[in-house]
């Protein structure tokens, strides 16, 4: 797996929405004919994918949330986003 450039800006493509299901108390990633329930870690990452923040800014924000260093967090964030890109749920 190749890493993402520091300036990569993850965003949701047209037709993909990240929403909170208040009835069930969880977040979901809604794609064309697909629904993915987001666990708490995925929710943190996806909530930062606003189409403005770079991968570096997302990782920096997560280091504060999880009290871990960027070197530990970044590979997991990249892997998660690359997986979502392959499913056409995020563009990088």
N, C-alpha and C positions, 0 to 999 in steps of 0.2 A: 504494500500500500504506500503510495506516495503522499507526502504531507501537503497540506493546503498552504498557499501563499499567505503571508501576513495580511495582505490587503483584501483577501477574499471576503465578500459580503453575502452571507446566506440570506435567502428570501424564499417566500412561498410563491410558487408559480400560480398563474391564474387558475381558479377552480379549487385551490387547496386552502383550507382555513384551519386555524388553531383556535379552538373554543373551549370554554369551561361549561361542563354539564352540571349546573347547580343542583339539579335533582339528585344526581348520583355523587356529587362532591368530587368530581375528577375532571381532568382536562382530556380533550380528544383532538387528534389530528384527522381532519376530514378531507378526503380526496375523492376524486370521481369514482363512485361505486365502491369506496373503501372507507373504513373507520379504524383508527388505531387508538387504543387507550394509552395515554402517556403516564408512566410512573413518575414519582416525584423528581427524579434526576432529569428525565426527559422533559418534564414540565419546565424546569429551571432553564434548560438549554433552549427549548423552543420559545419560551417567553422573551428571550433575548434576540431572537432572529426576527428583527423588525425591518430588514432591508436597508438599514443605515449603519449598524454596527459591523465592524470587521471581526474576523476570527480572533484577532488579538484582544479587541475590546470585550468580546464575549468571554474569552478565557480569563481575562483580568477580573471581570465581574464575578465569575464563578469561583475564583480563588478566594474572594471575600466570603461568599456564601458557604463554601465547603471548608474553609480554613486549610487549604492545601496549596502547594506551589504549582505554578503554571506548567512546569515540566511533567508533573504527574497528571494534570487535568487535560492538557491539550491533546495528547494522543487519543484519549477516550472521546473527546468532543469531535475531533476530526473523523474518527471511525464511525461515530453515530451519524454525522452529517453526510458522509460519503455513502453510507448505507441508505439514508433517506433519498439521496440524489439518484441512486440506482433504482429506487422505487418510484421516482419522479414526483416526490413529495416536497423537494426543496431544490432550488437552483443555487449553484455556487459560482 
